[in-house]
């Protein structure tokens, strides 16, 4: 079974759907209580309702830019359909958010083709505390379950805890970990990991990196050096630069996305901790604003609670 088939099968299970619905509960509660207040006593979607809806979306961490696009789409629809009842607003909002994301974002992860490169090298970036190490562990578990040989590289050598955490995840999910002493050159760890992956015939190498936004130039230099040494072993590596963001930080996650996309060639996003926040709307904003696919979302503590992000499923769950 290929990686795509495995993930598709996992995603379609009732357990995965339940985990997604459960993970978005806090966001749904906040979102819909605000919408209900915005339309109470109103019979049609007029300018006042749209103003209130705009405020709801912004305060739900959808972001100003994306909110204005959504409001504009609803205004167009209201003008076209003439009389729109407020009871229809939820359906209209769901449809327009889905349409916006379908038009403005890249394809969902189901179109990701694994197997063109061996080893497939993933470099994981993100600030400390966003759930980076946990995401790496859960991703390694999913890949191993799909029948892939996986190796992890503990290249966040500035924190002893980061190296220890990666080792613990390696033991937990049954994958090898390449590590050096704390304070070692991160690029050296990345080089050793990729070299080891080639020698062992591994399918995937996942490289952790330091979670510090010390300054953009230093970050760019460090990540560039790591990429360059890996390319000496595997030309074209890393094939994926995965930025991990904590959804519970709301607009701060969007700011981190800006910083990291300016510092390196991020081509995949993972949003974690959706189950513990009412700020799930940030997924919509990030999906719309950055032309980078959200590949994974974290909706719980279990090792299987790292899910593929599917725009339609996500918005449908949000509006259940």
C-alpha positions in Angstrom: 0.0 0.0 0.0 1.4 3.4 -1.0 1.6 6.4 1.3 -1.3 8.1 -0.5 -3.5 5.1 -0.3 -2.7 4.5 3.4 -3.4 8.1 4.4 -6.6 8.2 2.3 -7.8 5.0 4.0 -6.9 6.4 7.4 -8.6 9.7 6.7 -11.9 8.0 5.6 -12.3 6.0 8.9 -15.2 7.1 11.2 -12.6 7.4 14.0 -10.6 10.0 11.9 -13.8 12.0 11.2 -14.8 11.9 14.9 -11.4 13.1 15.9 -11.7 16.0 13.5 -15.1 16.9 14.7 -14.0 16.6 18.3 -10.8 18.6 17.7 -12.8 21.5 16.3 -15.4 21.7 19.1 -13.9 24.7 20.8 -13.6 26.6 17.6 -17.2 25.7 16.6 -18.6 26.8 20.0 -17.0 30.2 19.8 -17.6 30.8 16.1 -21.3 29.9 16.1 -22.2 31.6 19.4 -20.8 34.8 17.8 -22.7 34.3 14.5 -26.0 33.6 16.5 -25.5 36.9 18.3 -24.8 38.7 15.0 -28.1 37.7 13.4 -30.5 37.6 16.4 -33.6 39.5 15.6 -32.7 40.0 11.9 -34.6 38.5 9.0 -32.3 39.4 6.1 -28.6 39.6 5.5 -28.2 43.4 5.3 -25.2 45.6 5.8 -25.4 45.5 9.5 -25.4 41.7 9.6 -22.4 41.7 7.2 -20.5 44.2 9.5 -21.2 41.9 12.5 -20.2 38.9 10.5 -16.9 40.6 9.5 -16.2 41.1 13.2 -17.0 37.5 14.0 -14.6 36.2 11.3 -11.8 38.6 12.4 -12.2 37.7 16.1 -12.2 34.0 15.2 -8.6 34.5 13.8 -9.6 34.0 10.2 -7.5 37.2 9.6 -8.5 40.6 8.1 -7.3 39.9 4.5 -9.2 36.6 4.2 -12.2 38.0 6.1 -12.6 40.8 3.6 -12.5 38.3 0.7 -15.2 36.2 2.3 -17.5 39.2 3.1 -17.1 40.4 -0.5 -18.2 37.0 -1.8 -21.2 37.0 0.4 -22.1 40.6 -0.6 -22.0 39.5 -4.2 -24.2 36.6 -3.5 -26.7 38.6 -1.5 -26.9 41.2 -4.3 -27.5 38.4 -6.9 -30.1 36.5 -4.9 -31.8 39.6 -3.7 -33.5 38.2 -0.6 -31.3 36.1 1.6 -32.7 34.9 4.9 -30.3 34.9 8.0 -31.2 31.3 8.5 -29.3 30.5 5.2 -26.2 32.4 6.4 -24.4 29.4 7.8 -24.8 27.4 4.5 -23.7 30.4 2.4 -20.7 31.1 4.7 -19.6 27.5 4.5 -20.0 27.4 0.7 -18.1 30.6 0.1 -15.2 29.7 2.5 -14.9 26.3 0.7 -15.0 28.1 -2.7 -12.4 30.6 -1.7 -10.0 28.0 -0.4 -10.6 25.9 -3.5 -9.7 28.8 -5.8 -6.9 30.4 -3.8 -5.0 27.5 -2.4 -2.9 24.7 -3.8 -4.1 21.1 -3.9 -4.9 19.1 -0.8 -2.4 16.5 0.4 -4.2 13.7 -1.3 -2.4 14.8 -4.5 1.0 14.4 -2.9 3.0 11.7 -4.7 5.4 9.8 -2.4 8.0 7.5 -3.9 9.8 9.6 -6.6 12.8 10.0 -4.2 14.5 7.6 -2.0 15.2 8.6 0.6 12.5 11.3 0.7 14.0 14.0 2.9 11.8 16.2 5.1 13.3 19.1 7.0 11.0 20.3 9.8 11.2 23.9 10.9 9.2 26.0 13.5 9.7 27.8 16.8 10.0 26.0 20.1 6.7 25.0 21.8 4.6 24.6 18.6 4.6 20.8 18.8 7.4 20.3 16.3 8.9 17.2 17.9 5.5 15.7 18.6 4.5 16.2 14.9 7.8 14.6 13.8 7.0 11.6 16.0 3.4 11.2 14.8 4.5 11.6 11.2 7.1 9.0 11.6 4.5 6.7 13.1 2.1 7.2 10.1 4.9 6.6 7.6 6.1 3.5 9.4 2.5 2.2 9.6 2.4 2.6 5.8 5.4 0.2 5.5 8.1 2.8 5.1 11.6 2.6 6.7 12.0 5.9 8.5 15.0 7.6 10.2 14.9 10.7 12.3 17.7 13.3 12.6 18.1 15.2 15.9 19.5 18.4 14.4 18.1 20.7 17.0 21.4 20.5 18.9 20.9 23.7 20.9 18.5 22.1 23.4 19.3 18.8 25.1 15.5 18.3 25.6 14.9 18.4 21.9 17.4 15.6 21.3 16.0 13.6 24.1 12.5 14.0 22.9 13.3 12.9 19.4 15.1 9.8 20.9 12.0 9.0 23.0 9.7 9.3 20.0 12.0 7.1 18.0 11.7 4.4 20.7 8.0 4.9 21.0 7.2 4.5 17.3 10.1 2.1 16.4 12.3 4.2 14.1 16.0 4.9 14.2 17.4 8.2 15.4 20.7 9.8 14.4 22.0 12.1 17.1 25.2 13.8 18.2 26.2 15.6 21.4 24.4 18.7 22.4 26.0 21.8 20.8 27.1 19.8 17.7 26.8 21.4 14.3 23.2 20.9 13.1 24.4 20.5 9.5 26.7 17.7 10.6 23.7 15.8 12.2 21.6 16.3 9.0 24.5 15.1 6.8 24.9 12.0 9.0 21.2 11.3 9.0 20.8 11.5 5.2 24.0 9.4 4.7 22.7 6.8 7.1 19.3 6.8 5.3 21.0 6.1 2.0 23.3 3.4 3.5 20.3 1.6 5.2 17.9 1.9 2.3 15.5 4.0 4.3 12.5 5.5 2.5 12.1 8.7 4.5 14.5 10.8 6.5 12.9 13.5 8.8 15.3 16.2 10.1 14.4 18.3 13.1 16.0 21.8 13.2 16.5 24.4 15.9 13.2 26.2 16.9 14.6 29.7 17.3 13.6 32.9 15.5 16.8 34.6 16.7 16.9 36.7 13.6 16.0 36.1 10.0 19.5 36.3 8.5 21.0 33.8 11.1 18.0 31.5 10.6 18.3 31.7 6.8 22.1 31.0 7.0 21.6 28.0 9.3 18.8 26.4 7.2 20.7 27.0 4.0 23.8 25.3 5.4 21.8 22.3 6.5 20.2 22.1 3.0 23.5 22.3 1.2 25.2 19.5 3.2 22.2 17.2 2.7 22.4 17.9 -1.1 25.9 16.5 -1.1 24.5 13.2 -0.3 21.0 13.4 -1.9 20.8 15.9 -4.8 17.6 17.9 -4.5 17.2 17.4 -0.7 15.3 18.4 1.3 12.3 17.5 -0.9 9.9 18.9 1.7 10.4 21.8 4.2 7.6 21.4 6.7 6.8 24.4 8.8 5.0 23.5 12.1 2.6 26.2 13.5 0.6 26.2 16.7 -3.0 27.0 15.8 -3.8 28.1 19.4 -1.5 31.2 18.9 -3.9 32.6 16.3 -2.5 35.6 14.4 1.0 34.9 15.8 1.0 31.7 13.7 0.4 33.8 10.6 3.3 36.0 11.6 5.6 33.0 12.1 4.6 31.7 8.7 5.6 35.0 7.2 9.0 34.9 9.0 9.8 31.3 8.0 8.7 31.6 4.4 11.0 34.6 4.0 13.9 32.7 5.6 13.6 29.4 3.6 11.6 27.6 0.9 8.7 26.2 3.0 6.5 24.0 0.8 4.3 22.3 3.4 2.5 23.4 6.6 1.4 21.5 9.7 -1.0 23.2 12.2 -1.0 21.6 15.7 -3.1 21.8 18.9 -6.5 22.5 17.1 -8.2 20.4 19.8 -7.2 22.8 22.6 -8.2 26.1 21.0 -11.1 28.3 19.8 -8.7 29.8 17.2 -9.2 27.1 14.5 -10.2 29.8 12.1 -6.5 30.6 11.6 -6.3 27.5 9.4 -8.7 29.2 6.9 -6.6 32.4 7.0 -3.3 30.6 6.5 -4.7 28.4 3.8 -5.9 31.4 1.9 -3.0 33.8 2.4 0.0 31.6 1.7 0.3 29.6 -1.5 1.6 26.7 0.6 -0.5 23.6 1.2 -1.5 22.9 4.8 -0.7 19.1 4.8 -1.3 18.1 8.3 -3.5 19.2 11.3 -3.1 18.0 14.9 -6.5 17.3 16.4 -5.6 15.3 19.6 -2.9 13.8 21.8 -3.0 10.2 20.3 -0.2 9.1 18.0 -2.8 8.7 15.2 -4.3 12.2 15.7 -2.1 13.9 13.1 -4.5 14.1 10.2 -4.3 15.0 6.5 -5.8 18.4 5.9 -8.7 18.4 3.5 -10.2 21.8 2.9 -13.8 20.6 2.3 -13.8 18.1 5.2 -12.3 20.7 7.5 -15.0 23.4 6.6 -17.8 20.8 6.7 -16.7 19.7 10.2 -16.5 23.4 11.3 -20.1 23.9 10.2 -21.6 20.7 11.6 
